[in-house]
Amino acid sequence: MSSPDSPAAPDLPRTPDQIAVDVAIRLGVVGLFAWLSLSLVAPFALVVVWAIILTVALYPTYTWLRDRLGGRGRLAALLITIIGLLVIFGPAAVLLTSLIDSVNHLIDAAQNRTLLTSVPKEKLAEIPVIGPWIEKIWLTLTGNFSVILREHGGQILQTGGILLGSAAGFVVGILAFTVSVIISGMLFAPGPSLVRGARAFATRIAGHRGDGFVDMAGVTIRNVSQGVIGISMFQALLMGIVMMVAHVPAAGLLAFIAMVLGIIQVGPMLIVLGTVIWAWTAMGTGAAIVFTVLMFAAGLLDNAIKPFVMSKGLKTPMLVILTGVIGGTVTYGLLGLFLGPIVLAVFYELIVAWVRLEIPTRPGPTRAA
């Protein structure tokens, strides 16, 4: 038994197997903590991600308003939060009212058996190009409506259940987005320190290119929010005004559907075509022509403006951004609208940086003097 005053035994050199086991244990412990942490924050991840996206998209507005208010950042953040909540609940209330009116109208029309017979059949053929085809289908439906209800009643009820479930999901989504808006208002003030942290993390991952990737992600979020959501909302507003002036039934609901179709990259042309068909059956020829021109002009607005807005300040090709927007939306829903172009843009820049690396070339043969 050694005495306390005896010198400590020197550390024996570790073998490669011991080092590998040590590293594996450490990585396992870190991975376990990472998995537990992610499982704890997973229920709130979607809300937090949306809050970050809103903060990045609205931060220029926050700084502009803060400067106009004499540097009072808290007041600016509070005003933006209140406006955001009004933007959410205002259209939601209008949509709910319009939806209730539309459902009541459909129920009354179905009970009175005027759901498909209220449109004058003689006007259907007057629609340019597709009029006779629509008239044929309409006559088939109106002549066999009771048979359709009897044979496909179960499918109709099932579709109604799906629509009710979608409505419930819409309410839950509104509540989650409301929480995101509130969290976003709290992130404006610490925004610069959060950006510095993101830059430091990106630098540890990607080296000196990390700052560029963080900047590119911020610009992409702002461009997508303006080029997709902003333009879709503006389109829906214009279409809603035109439909309300023309007294189109359920104009508010149709405008909202047009906005959603624009955001998910389907486009509002389905609403445009449907309302134009209605106009040619319910209006005079002159009014129908004016309505058609205005609706098509509003429906094609995004095709003219979106490329310029989404490519502003980015070196990434527009095709990459649009592919990310469409692919992200199809794969991950509305959140993928932002994540898709960011991921593809970063991957594109990584590929470009890798291809442009200078490869040393062998010196060529020298000619004899």
Backbone torsions as a table, in degrees:
resi	resn	phi	psi	omega
1	MET	NA	123.9	-174.9
2	SER	-78.7	148.3	179.0
3	SER	-79.8	160.3	-179.9
4	PRO	-63.8	-24.3	-177.5
5	ASP	-84.9	-4.4	-178.0
6	SER	-73.4	146.1	-179.1
7	PRO	-64.4	147.4	179.7
8	ALA	-67.7	146.3	179.6
9	ALA	-70.4	137.2	179.6
10	PRO	-66.4	147.1	178.3
11	ASP	-66.4	129.0	178.6
12	LEU	-77.6	142.0	177.7
13	PRO	-62.7	136.9	-178.2
14	ARG	-87.4	147.2	178.5
15	THR	-80.6	161.0	176.5
16	PRO	-57.1	-34.0	178.5
17	ASP	-66.1	-40.1	178.0
18	GLN	-64.9	-40.5	177.6
19	ILE	-63.0	-42.8	-180.0
20	ALA	-63.3	-42.4	178.6
21	VAL	-64.2	-41.0	179.2
22	ASP	-61.8	-45.4	179.6
23	VAL	-64.4	-40.8	-179.6
24	ALA	-63.3	-41.5	179.1
25	ILE	-64.0	-43.3	-179.9
26	ARG	-63.7	-44.2	178.6
27	LEU	-63.8	-37.0	178.5
28	GLY	-64.0	-42.8	178.5
29	VAL	-64.2	-44.4	178.6
30	VAL	-62.7	-43.3	178.5
31	GLY	-63.2	-37.4	177.9
32	LEU	-63.5	-44.9	178.7
33	PHE	-64.8	-38.2	178.5
34	ALA	-64.2	-41.7	-179.8
35	TRP	-66.0	-44.0	178.2
36	LEU	-62.4	-41.3	179.8
37	SER	-64.2	-44.2	179.5
38	LEU	-64.9	-38.1	178.6
39	SER	-66.2	-30.8	179.2
40	LEU	-73.8	-36.1	-177.5
41	VAL	-94.6	-5.2	-177.1
42	ALA	-57.4	-42.3	179.7
43	PRO	-61.8	-22.2	-177.9
44	PHE	-106.9	1.9	-172.7
45	ALA	-62.4	-45.0	-177.2
46	LEU	-62.5	-42.7	179.8
47	VAL	-64.2	-42.7	-178.7
48	VAL	-67.4	-41.7	179.4
49	VAL	-62.3	-43.1	177.6
50	TRP	-63.5	-37.3	178.0
51	ALA	-63.4	-41.4	178.6
52	ILE	-64.6	-42.9	179.2
53	ILE	-62.1	-43.7	178.7
54	LEU	-63.9	-39.6	179.8
55	THR	-63.3	-45.4	179.7
56	VAL	-64.7	-42.4	-177.4
57	ALA	-68.1	-35.3	-174.6
58	LEU	-99.5	0.7	-175.6
59	TYR	-63.0	-39.9	175.0
60	PRO	-58.9	-38.4	176.7
61	THR	-64.6	-38.9	178.9
62	TYR	-62.7	-46.5	-179.4
63	THR	-65.0	-38.9	177.9
64	TRP	-62.9	-45.9	-179.0
65	LEU	-68.9	-37.4	178.6
66	ARG	-62.0	-42.3	178.6
67	ASP	-65.2	-37.2	179.5
68	ARG	-70.7	-23.2	-179.7
69	LEU	-96.6	17.7	177.4
70	GLY	73.4	32.8	177.7
71	GLY	81.8	10.2	179.6
72	ARG	-84.5	90.4	-175.1
73	GLY	-68.2	-38.0	-179.0
74	ARG	-63.8	-40.6	178.7
75	LEU	-65.4	-41.1	178.6
76	ALA	-62.3	-43.7	179.1
77	ALA	-63.6	-39.6	179.4
78	LEU	-64.2	-43.1	179.5
79	LEU	-63.8	-42.9	179.0
80	ILE	-63.7	-39.4	178.9
81	THR	-64.0	-44.2	179.7
82	ILE	-63.5	-43.4	178.7
83	ILE	-63.2	-40.5	178.3
84	GLY	-61.7	-41.7	178.2
85	LEU	-65.9	-38.0	177.4
86	LEU	-65.8	-38.6	178.4
87	VAL	-63.9	-33.8	179.4
88	ILE	-74.5	-53.7	-171.5
89	PHE	-78.2	-25.7	178.0
90	GLY	-63.6	-60.8	177.0
91	PRO	-60.9	-33.1	179.6
92	ALA	-63.6	-41.7	178.1
93	ALA	-66.0	-42.3	177.5
94	VAL	-62.6	-42.2	179.6
95	LEU	-62.8	-44.1	-178.9
96	LEU	-62.5	-43.2	178.9
97	THR	-63.4	-45.1	179.7
98	SER	-64.8	-37.8	179.7
99	LEU	-65.3	-41.9	178.3
100	ILE	-62.4	-44.5	178.5
101	ASP	-62.0	-41.5	-178.7
102	SER	-65.5	-41.8	179.3
103	VAL	-64.7	-42.8	177.9
104	ASN	-61.6	-39.6	178.6
105	HIS	-64.1	-43.9	179.5
106	LEU	-64.8	-39.8	179.3
107	ILE	-64.2	-45.0	179.1
108	ASP	-63.2	-41.9	-179.8
109	ALA	-66.0	-37.7	178.8
110	ALA	-68.4	-40.0	179.1
111	GLN	-67.0	-36.5	-179.9
112	ASN	-88.0	0.7	-179.9
113	ARG	58.7	37.7	177.2
114	THR	-118.3	17.0	-175.7
115	LEU	-63.9	-39.0	-178.5
116	LEU	-114.3	-5.0	-176.7
117	THR	-102.6	1.6	-177.2
118	SER	-78.1	-14.9	-179.8
119	VAL	-90.6	127.3	178.6
120	PRO	-60.0	121.9	-175.3
121	LYS	-67.7	-30.2	-176.2
122	GLU	-67.8	-18.5	-179.8
123	LYS	-87.0	-15.4	-177.8
124	LEU	-64.4	-38.8	-177.8
125	ALA	-68.6	-15.1	-179.0
126	GLU	-79.9	-11.2	179.3
127	ILE	-67.1	129.4	-177.2
128	PRO	-60.7	140.5	172.3
129	VAL	68.5	-58.1	-172.0
130	ILE	-101.1	5.6	-176.3
131	GLY	-59.5	-53.1	-179.6
132	PRO	-59.7	-37.3	179.2
133	TRP	-64.9	-43.6	178.8
134	ILE	-66.0	-39.8	-180.0
135	GLU	-61.3	-40.8	179.7
136	LYS	-63.0	-46.0	179.7
137	ILE	-65.1	-41.3	-178.3
138	TRP	-63.5	-42.6	178.9
139	LEU	-64.7	-36.0	177.3
140	THR	-63.9	-43.2	-179.1
141	LEU	-68.5	-44.5	-177.4
142	THR	-69.4	-30.1	179.9
143	GLY	-77.0	-21.0	-175.8
144	ASN	-127.7	29.8	-175.3
145	PHE	-65.4	-41.4	179.2
146	SER	-65.1	-36.2	177.5
147	VAL	-66.3	-40.0	178.6
148	ILE	-62.2	-43.4	178.6
149	LEU	-64.1	-39.4	-178.1
150	ARG	-70.3	-39.5	-175.8
151	GLU	-83.1	-28.8	-174.6
152	HIS	-121.1	24.9	179.9
153	GLY	-61.7	-39.4	179.3
154	GLY	-62.7	-43.7	178.3
155	GLN	-64.9	-35.2	178.7
156	ILE	-66.1	-42.5	177.1
157	LEU	-64.1	-40.5	178.5
158	GLN	-62.7	-41.2	177.4
159	THR	-63.2	-38.1	176.7
160	GLY	-62.2	-39.9	176.2
161	GLY	-63.0	-39.9	178.1
162	ILE	-63.4	-40.8	179.2
163	LEU	-65.1	-38.3	177.4
164	LEU	-65.2	-40.9	176.5
165	GLY	-62.8	-38.4	177.4
166	SER	-65.0	-37.8	178.2
167	ALA	-64.2	-41.2	176.9
168	ALA	-63.6	-41.6	176.7
169	GLY	-63.3	-34.2	177.4
170	PHE	-63.7	-40.9	178.9
171	VAL	-64.0	-44.7	178.5
172	VAL	-62.0	-40.9	178.4
173	GLY	-63.5	-38.0	177.4
174	ILE	-62.9	-42.8	179.5
175	LEU	-65.0	-42.9	179.2
176	ALA	-64.1	-40.7	179.1
177	PHE	-67.1	-32.1	175.7
178	THR	-62.2	-44.6	177.0
179	VAL	-62.1	-39.0	178.6
180	SER	-62.2	-40.8	178.5
181	VAL	-62.5	-41.5	179.9
182	ILE	-66.0	-44.2	178.1
183	ILE	-63.5	-39.2	178.8
184	SER	-59.9	-39.7	177.4
185	GLY	-62.1	-28.5	178.1
186	MET	-80.5	-15.8	-176.4
187	LEU	-91.9	-9.7	-177.1
188	PHE	-64.7	-46.6	-177.0
189	ALA	-63.7	-48.8	178.5
190	PRO	-82.6	13.6	-177.0
191	GLY	-54.3	-49.1	-179.2
192	PRO	-59.6	-40.7	179.1
193	SER	-68.3	-35.2	176.5
194	LEU	-65.5	-37.9	177.5
195	VAL	-65.8	-40.2	177.3
196	ARG	-61.9	-40.5	176.5
197	GLY	-63.6	-40.9	178.0
198	ALA	-64.9	-38.8	177.6
199	ARG	-64.2	-42.5	179.7
200	ALA	-63.5	-42.3	178.9
201	PHE	-64.6	-45.1	-179.6
202	ALA	-64.8	-34.4	178.3
203	THR	-66.7	-38.5	177.2
204	ARG	-65.0	-30.8	-178.2
205	ILE	-85.1	-47.5	-170.9
206	ALA	-114.0	9.2	178.4
207	GLY	72.4	-143.6	-175.2
208	HIS	-69.8	-13.6	178.1
209	ARG	-82.7	-5.8	-176.8
210	GLY	-59.2	-43.8	178.5
211	ASP	-58.0	-42.3	-179.6
212	GLY	-64.0	-37.9	178.4
213	PHE	-67.3	-38.3	177.7
214	VAL	-64.8	-44.9	177.9
215	ASP	-61.2	-42.6	-179.0
216	MET	-64.5	-38.4	177.6
217	ALA	-63.4	-42.3	178.9
218	GLY	-63.3	-45.5	179.6
219	VAL	-64.7	-39.0	179.7
220	THR	-63.6	-43.3	179.2
221	ILE	-61.5	-43.9	-179.4
222	ARG	-66.7	-42.4	-179.2
223	ASN	-65.4	-40.7	179.5
224	VAL	-67.6	-40.9	179.5
225	SER	-63.9	-37.3	178.9
226	GLN	-80.1	-43.7	-173.7
227	GLY	-77.7	-25.7	-178.7
228	VAL	-106.2	-61.1	-175.8
229	ILE	-71.3	-46.1	-178.5
230	GLY	-61.2	-48.4	-179.3
231	ILE	-66.8	-37.7	178.8
232	SER	-64.1	-40.1	177.6
233	MET	-66.4	-40.1	179.2
234	PHE	-65.9	-40.8	176.2
235	GLN	-60.1	-48.0	-178.9
236	ALA	-62.1	-36.5	177.9
237	LEU	-63.3	-46.8	179.2
238	LEU	-62.7	-45.5	179.8
239	MET	-64.1	-38.3	178.6
240	GLY	-64.0	-39.8	178.7
241	ILE	-63.8	-45.5	179.7
242	VAL	-61.6	-43.5	-178.6
243	MET	-68.7	-36.6	178.4
244	MET	-67.6	-40.9	177.5
245	VAL	-63.4	-36.2	179.8
246	ALA	-83.7	0.4	179.2
247	HIS	60.0	43.1	175.2
248	VAL	-72.7	131.6	178.1
249	PRO	-59.8	139.8	178.1
250	ALA	55.6	45.2	-178.1
251	ALA	-62.2	-39.4	179.5
252	GLY	-63.5	-43.0	178.9
253	LEU	-65.0	-43.2	-180.0
254	LEU	-65.0	-38.0	178.0
255	ALA	-65.2	-40.4	177.9
256	PHE	-64.7	-43.5	177.8
257	ILE	-61.7	-39.6	177.5
258	ALA	-61.7	-39.8	178.1
259	MET	-64.6	-44.1	179.4
260	VAL	-63.3	-43.1	179.1
261	LEU	-63.2	-35.7	176.9
262	GLY	-68.6	-39.2	-179.2
263	ILE	-67.3	-40.8	-178.6
264	ILE	-84.7	10.9	172.7
265	GLN	70.5	18.0	171.2
266	VAL	-81.3	-36.1	179.6
267	GLY	96.5	151.4	-176.8
268	PRO	-86.9	11.4	-174.5
269	MET	-66.4	-25.8	176.0
270	LEU	-61.7	-42.7	177.2
271	ILE	-67.5	-39.4	179.4
272	VAL	-60.6	-48.7	-178.2
273	LEU	-64.2	-42.1	-179.7
274	GLY	-63.2	-44.2	-179.5
275	THR	-71.6	-31.5	176.8
276	VAL	-66.6	-41.4	176.3
277	ILE	-60.7	-43.2	177.1
278	TRP	-60.8	-41.3	-177.9
279	ALA	-61.9	-40.0	-178.5
280	TRP	-74.3	-11.9	175.9
281	THR	-100.6	-17.0	-174.4
282	ALA	-117.8	-11.6	-177.2
283	MET	-117.5	168.6	169.9
284	GLY	-71.7	168.7	-175.3
285	THR	-63.0	-45.3	-178.8
286	GLY	-63.6	-46.5	179.5
287	ALA	-64.9	-37.6	179.1
288	ALA	-65.2	-37.5	178.6
289	ILE	-65.0	-46.0	178.7
290	VAL	-61.3	-45.0	179.9
291	PHE	-61.7	-41.5	-179.6
292	THR	-63.4	-45.0	-179.8
293	VAL	-62.3	-45.9	-178.6
294	LEU	-65.6	-42.3	-178.6
295	MET	-67.6	-41.2	178.2
296	PHE	-68.3	-36.0	177.2
297	ALA	-63.5	-43.5	177.8
298	ALA	-68.4	-37.6	-178.5
299	GLY	-69.8	-28.2	-179.7
300	LEU	-96.1	5.6	-176.4
301	LEU	-62.5	-39.9	-176.7
302	ASP	-65.0	-32.0	179.7
303	ASN	-65.1	-27.0	-178.7
304	ALA	-89.1	-32.2	-172.6
305	ILE	-100.4	-37.1	-171.2
306	LYS	-55.1	-45.0	-178.7
307	PRO	-58.8	-37.3	-178.9
308	PHE	-71.2	-40.6	-177.8
309	VAL	-69.5	-43.0	-173.8
310	MET	-75.0	-23.4	-179.2
311	SER	-95.4	0.2	-176.9
312	LYS	-66.1	124.4	176.0
313	GLY	77.9	7.8	-179.6
314	LEU	-117.3	140.7	173.5
315	LYS	-89.3	-14.0	-179.9
316	THR	-67.2	135.7	-180.0
317	PRO	-58.8	147.6	-178.5
318	MET	-61.2	-33.3	-179.7
319	LEU	-62.6	-37.4	178.7
320	VAL	-66.0	-43.7	-179.6
321	ILE	-63.8	-47.5	-179.4
322	LEU	-64.2	-38.4	177.1
323	THR	-62.4	-41.4	177.3
324	GLY	-64.7	-39.9	179.6
325	VAL	-63.6	-49.8	-177.2
326	ILE	-69.1	-48.4	-179.2
327	GLY	-63.7	-40.8	178.1
328	GLY	-65.1	-39.8	179.2
329	THR	-66.3	-42.6	180.0
330	VAL	-66.1	-38.5	-174.4
331	THR	-83.1	-44.5	-172.2
332	TYR	-119.6	9.6	178.5
333	GLY	78.5	-153.3	-174.3
334	LEU	-64.4	-33.3	177.5
335	LEU	-64.7	-35.5	177.3
336	GLY	-65.7	-17.1	175.1
337	LEU	-57.2	-33.8	179.4
338	PHE	-97.1	-41.9	-176.8
339	LEU	-67.9	-35.8	-178.0
340	GLY	-58.3	-55.8	-179.5
341	PRO	-65.6	-31.5	178.3
342	ILE	-65.8	-47.6	-178.7
343	VAL	-63.1	-46.5	-179.2
344	LEU	-66.6	-37.2	179.5
345	ALA	-65.3	-44.4	178.6
346	VAL	-63.9	-43.7	179.8
347	PHE	-63.6	-39.9	178.0
348	TYR	-62.1	-43.9	179.2
349	GLU	-65.5	-36.0	176.2
350	LEU	-63.5	-43.3	178.9
351	ILE	-64.1	-43.4	179.3
352	VAL	-62.3	-43.3	179.2
353	ALA	-63.5	-38.2	179.4
354	TRP	-68.1	-40.5	-178.9
355	VAL	-69.1	-33.6	-175.8
356	ARG	-85.6	2.6	176.7
357	LEU	-60.2	136.7	-179.8
358	GLU	-73.8	120.8	179.1
359	ILE	-101.8	122.6	-178.8
360	PRO	-63.8	136.0	179.7
361	THR	-105.0	149.5	178.7
362	ARG	-72.3	138.9	178.4
363	PRO	-65.9	139.5	-179.1
364	GLY	-74.6	165.7	180.0
365	PRO	-66.2	138.7	179.0
366	THR	-89.0	142.6	179.4
367	ARG	-84.0	142.7	177.0
368	ALA	-70.7	140.1	179.8
369	ALA	-67.2	NA	NA
